[in-house]
Amino acid sequence: MVNAGAMRVRGCLILAFSFFLAHSLGAAQLTIFAAISLTDALTEIAPIYEQASGNKLQFNFAGSNELARQINAGAAADIFISADEAKMDNLERQNWLAPKTRRSLLGNSLVIVVPKDASRTIANPVDLPKSVHSLALANPDAVPAGIYAKQYLMKLFLWEKLRPMIVPTENVRACLAAVETGNADAGFVYRTDALTSKRTRIAYEVPVADGPSISYPIAVIKDSPSIEEAKKAEDFLTSAPAIKVFQKYGFTPLH
């Protein structure tokens, strides 16, 4: 025969389990398609958001051009964070964005990195043609980091001189890896990516006033099956706790 105390404990356990089950069943799992340069910051933000909301986040990190292509092909995404406004413009023109959810989230800047043990110095980008034999760039015809770098080099009238030396890569993290492994003498990456690397050093920082305007927009995808939760998640990513993490990794808030 079960005593009254045991029955009360059992009842409490059943109640707690029922609450946990209901909470779990009500939780949304949101998929964020995000520029690969955001990997470290978003990975740190995810558990903070999950604890606050009870929802779960999963990420698809890649070059913004590839992510936009996937969304345009119908890939399931709740939120998109691009490393440039142009990719978001394209999706907006094709009516993929939930109305009034697009906003500019973060800024960044370009740097030139070299292997950590390299003796070469790059006091000015004009030194590149005589200082390096190979220069890594994220695909300058498609990937935002490479497009920004190309724009900057064209502004300095260096693009044609350097084009034979260019080593194009799939995305900005692959560009960083090319320099880390010695497959390129130097590379243009975001400052935030350079700060994550222990095998490269920053040889030159492009002054913000001289470089391209780098903007990371965020928006909810209109076909999200959890659109209201996605909007709340976007709000969280623009809130003070998230911005603090983004700043820790070198990003600049734009709102």
C-alpha positions as CSV (number, residue, x, y, z in Angstrom):
1,M,0.0,0.0,0.0
2,V,1.4,3.4,-1.0
3,N,1.5,5.9,1.8
4,A,0.2,9.5,1.5
5,G,3.7,11.0,1.5
6,A,4.8,8.9,-1.4
7,M,1.6,9.7,-3.3
8,R,2.3,13.4,-2.9
9,V,5.8,13.0,-4.2
10,R,4.6,11.0,-7.1
11,G,2.0,13.7,-7.8
12,C,4.6,16.4,-7.8
13,L,6.8,14.5,-10.1
14,I,3.9,13.9,-12.5
15,L,3.0,17.6,-12.4
16,A,6.7,18.7,-13.0
17,F,7.0,16.3,-15.9
18,S,3.7,17.5,-17.4
19,F,5.0,21.1,-17.2
20,F,8.3,20.2,-18.7
21,L,6.6,18.3,-21.5
22,A,4.2,21.1,-22.3
23,H,7.1,23.6,-22.2
24,S,9.1,21.4,-24.6
25,L,6.2,20.9,-27.0
26,G,5.5,24.6,-27.0
27,A,9.2,25.5,-27.8
28,A,10.0,26.7,-31.3
29,Q,13.1,25.6,-33.1
30,L,14.3,28.4,-35.2
31,T,16.8,28.2,-38.1
32,I,19.1,31.2,-38.7
33,F,20.9,31.5,-41.9
34,A,23.9,33.7,-41.0
35,A,27.1,35.0,-42.6
36,I,30.0,32.8,-41.6
37,S,31.8,35.7,-40.0
38,L,29.1,35.7,-37.3
39,T,29.8,32.1,-36.3
40,D,31.6,32.8,-33.0
41,A,29.3,35.6,-31.8
42,L,26.1,33.8,-32.6
43,T,27.3,30.5,-31.1
44,E,27.9,32.3,-27.8
45,I,24.5,34.2,-28.0
46,A,22.5,31.1,-28.7
47,P,22.4,29.6,-25.1
48,I,21.6,33.1,-23.7
49,Y,18.6,33.3,-26.0
50,E,17.6,29.7,-25.4
51,Q,17.6,30.2,-21.7
52,A,15.6,33.4,-21.9
53,S,13.0,32.1,-24.4
54,G,12.8,28.4,-24.1
55,N,13.2,28.1,-27.8
56,K,16.1,26.5,-29.7
57,L,18.3,27.9,-32.4
58,Q,20.1,26.1,-35.1
59,F,22.4,27.8,-37.6
60,N,23.4,27.5,-41.2
61,F,26.7,29.4,-41.5
62,A,28.1,30.1,-45.0
63,G,28.9,32.9,-47.4
64,S,26.0,35.4,-47.7
65,N,25.7,34.8,-51.4
66,E,25.3,31.0,-50.9
67,L,22.7,31.5,-48.1
68,A,20.7,33.9,-50.2
69,R,20.7,31.4,-53.1
70,Q,19.5,28.7,-50.7
71,I,16.6,30.8,-49.4
72,N,15.7,31.8,-52.9
73,A,15.6,28.1,-53.8
74,G,13.1,27.5,-51.0
75,A,15.4,26.3,-48.1
76,A,13.7,26.4,-44.7
77,A,14.9,29.5,-42.9
78,D,13.4,31.7,-40.2
79,I,15.9,34.5,-40.1
80,F,18.6,35.7,-42.4
81,I,21.6,37.8,-41.4
82,S,23.7,38.9,-44.4
83,A,27.2,40.4,-44.4
84,D,26.0,43.0,-47.0
85,E,22.9,44.9,-47.9
86,A,22.9,43.7,-51.5
87,K,22.1,40.1,-50.8
88,M,19.2,41.2,-48.6
89,D,18.1,43.6,-51.3
90,N,17.8,40.7,-53.8
91,L,15.7,38.7,-51.4
92,E,13.5,41.7,-50.7
93,R,12.9,42.3,-54.3
94,Q,11.7,38.7,-54.7
95,N,9.4,39.1,-51.7
96,W,11.1,36.7,-49.3
97,L,11.2,39.0,-46.3
98,A,8.5,39.4,-43.7
99,P,7.2,43.1,-43.9
100,K,8.9,45.6,-41.6
101,T,11.4,43.1,-40.1
102,R,14.5,44.2,-42.1
103,R,17.0,46.3,-40.2
104,S,20.7,47.0,-40.3
105,L,22.3,45.2,-37.3
106,L,26.1,45.4,-37.3
107,G,29.1,47.1,-38.9
108,N,32.6,45.7,-39.5
109,S,35.9,46.7,-41.1
110,L,38.5,45.2,-43.3
111,V,42.1,44.2,-42.4
112,I,45.0,42.6,-44.2
113,V,46.3,39.5,-42.4
114,V,49.6,37.6,-42.8
115,P,50.9,34.4,-41.1
116,K,51.8,35.1,-37.5
117,D,55.4,34.3,-38.0
118,A,55.8,36.2,-41.3
119,S,58.5,38.8,-41.3
120,R,56.8,41.0,-44.0
121,T,55.3,44.3,-43.1
122,I,52.6,46.1,-44.9
123,A,52.6,49.7,-43.9
124,N,50.2,50.6,-46.7
125,P,48.1,48.6,-49.2
126,V,50.2,50.1,-52.0
127,D,53.1,47.9,-50.7
128,L,51.1,44.7,-51.6
129,P,52.2,44.3,-55.3
130,K,55.9,44.2,-54.2
131,S,55.4,42.6,-50.8
132,V,53.4,39.4,-51.6
133,H,53.1,36.8,-54.4
134,S,49.6,35.6,-53.5
135,L,46.7,37.5,-51.9
136,A,43.6,35.6,-50.6
137,L,40.2,37.1,-51.0
138,A,36.7,35.6,-50.5
139,N,35.3,35.3,-54.0
140,P,35.4,38.9,-55.1
141,D,32.6,38.4,-57.6
142,A,30.1,36.9,-55.2
143,V,31.0,36.9,-51.4
144,P,30.6,40.2,-49.5
145,A,34.0,40.2,-47.9
146,G,35.7,39.8,-51.3
147,I,33.4,42.3,-52.9
148,Y,34.3,44.9,-50.2
149,A,38.0,44.2,-50.6
150,K,37.8,44.5,-54.4
151,Q,35.9,47.8,-54.1
152,Y,38.6,49.1,-51.7
153,L,41.5,48.0,-54.0
154,M,39.8,49.5,-57.1
155,K,39.4,52.8,-55.2
156,L,43.2,52.7,-54.6
157,F,43.8,51.8,-58.3
158,L,45.5,48.6,-57.2
159,W,43.0,46.0,-58.4
160,E,44.5,45.4,-61.9
161,K,48.1,45.1,-60.4
162,L,47.0,42.6,-57.8
163,R,44.5,40.6,-59.9
164,P,47.1,38.0,-61.1
165,M,48.0,37.3,-57.5
166,I,44.4,36.8,-56.2
167,V,43.6,33.5,-54.6
168,P,39.8,33.3,-54.5
169,T,38.1,31.4,-51.7
170,E,34.6,30.1,-50.9
171,N,34.0,32.5,-48.0
172,V,35.9,34.8,-45.6
173,R,36.7,32.0,-43.1
174,A,38.3,30.0,-46.0
175,C,40.3,33.1,-46.9
176,L,41.6,33.3,-43.3
177,A,42.4,29.6,-43.4
178,A,44.4,30.1,-46.7
179,V,46.7,32.6,-44.8
180,E,46.8,30.5,-41.7
181,T,48.1,27.5,-43.7
182,G,50.5,29.4,-45.8
183,N,48.6,28.9,-49.0
184,A,48.5,32.7,-49.4
185,D,51.0,35.3,-48.3
186,A,48.3,37.7,-47.1
187,G,44.6,38.1,-47.2
188,F,41.8,40.6,-46.8
189,V,39.3,39.5,-44.1
190,Y,37.0,41.2,-41.6
191,R,38.6,42.5,-38.5
192,T,36.3,40.3,-36.5
193,D,37.6,37.2,-38.3
194,A,41.2,38.2,-37.7
195,L,40.6,38.5,-34.0
196,T,39.5,34.8,-33.9
197,S,42.8,33.6,-35.4
198,K,45.9,32.5,-33.4
199,R,47.9,31.7,-36.5
200,T,47.7,35.1,-38.3
201,R,48.3,38.7,-37.3
202,I,46.9,41.9,-38.6
203,A,49.4,43.6,-40.8
204,Y,47.2,46.5,-41.8
205,E,43.8,47.9,-40.7
206,V,41.8,49.7,-43.3
207,P,40.6,52.9,-41.8
208,V,36.8,52.9,-41.5
209,A,36.7,56.3,-43.2
210,D,38.7,55.0,-46.2
211,G,37.1,51.6,-46.6
212,P,33.8,50.4,-47.9
213,S,30.7,50.8,-45.7
214,I,30.1,47.3,-44.2
215,S,26.6,46.6,-43.0
216,Y,25.1,43.4,-41.8
217,P,21.2,43.5,-42.2
218,I,18.9,41.1,-40.5
219,A,15.3,40.1,-41.5
220,V,12.7,37.4,-40.8
221,I,11.8,35.2,-43.7
222,K,8.1,35.5,-44.5
223,D,7.5,31.8,-44.9
224,S,8.8,31.0,-41.5
225,P,6.5,28.5,-39.8
226,S,7.2,30.2,-36.5
227,I,7.1,33.8,-37.6
228,E,6.1,35.4,-34.4
229,E,8.8,33.6,-32.5
230,A,11.2,34.5,-35.3
231,K,10.3,38.2,-34.8
232,K,10.9,37.9,-31.1
233,A,14.3,36.2,-31.8
234,E,15.2,39.1,-34.1
235,D,14.3,41.5,-31.3
236,F,16.6,39.6,-29.0
237,L,19.5,39.8,-31.4
238,T,19.2,43.6,-31.4
239,S,18.9,43.7,-27.6
240,A,21.6,44.8,-25.1
241,P,22.7,41.2,-24.1
242,A,23.2,40.2,-27.7
243,I,24.9,43.5,-28.7
244,K,27.3,43.1,-25.8
245,V,28.5,39.7,-27.3
246,F,28.7,41.1,-30.8
247,Q,30.9,43.9,-29.5
248,K,33.1,41.4,-27.7
249,Y,33.9,39.9,-31.1
250,G,34.6,43.3,-32.6
251,F,31.3,44.1,-34.4
252,T,29.9,47.6,-34.2
253,P,26.1,48.0,-33.5
254,L,24.3,50.0,-36.2
255,H,21.0,50.7,-34.5
